[in-house]
Amino acid sequence: MSICSKFNGVKMPRPRKYRRISSEFGINYYGPKGVPMNEMDLVILSHEEVEAIRLADLEGCYQEQAAR
């Protein structure tokens, strides 16, 4: 069976799972020490990217472990 379910004979995708962010970050920026902010490029991270960094650095998980 596929990941789609049938609804009145029409295939429907799974219902969307909404993400919950349970905490705010204590900082709004990160960069090398001694480099002025106006000399750095702006990179905006998504919630998924921040979670990947947290799992890899803080929890010590690799991609396969973090996927569980």
N, C-alpha and C positions, 0 to 999 in steps of 0.2 A: 504494500500500500504506500502511496506517496504521502508527502507532507501536507497535501491539500485534502480537505474534507469535502463531502458533497452536501449541498444545501439546495433542495428542490431540483436535483439533477444537474446543478451547476457547481463546478469545482471552486471552492473558496479557500483562500490562504488561512494559515493559523491566525488567531487573534494576536494583535500586537501586545508585547509585554513592555510596559513603561518602566523606565529606570528611575531609581530613587537615589539621590545624592544625600548622604546622611551627615556630611560635615563640610564645613567651609575650609578653604586653604588659608593658612596664616600669612602667606605672602602672595603678591601679585606678579612678581618677577623673579628671575633667576639668571645669573650670569657670572662670568669670571671676575674674581676680585681684582680691583684696580682699573677696570675698563669702564669709562663713563657710559651711562645709559644711552646718550645720544649717538654713540659710536657703534651700538649694537643693532642688529636687525631684529625686527619684531616677528615672533613666531607664536601663533595662537594654537594651543593644544586643545583637542576635544576631550570630553570626559573619558572616552575609551582609551585615549593615549595616556592620560594621567594615570588611569587604573593600571595600564600595562607597565608603566614606570614603577608604580607602587609595588606591584606584584614581583617585578624583577629585582628591584633594589632593596626594598624593605623586607619583603617576605622571602627573597632568595629563590623564587620560582622561575623555571624556564617556561617557554611557551607551552609545551605539552602539559606540564603540571598545572599551569595557570588556567588552562582550558577546562579543567575538571570542576 
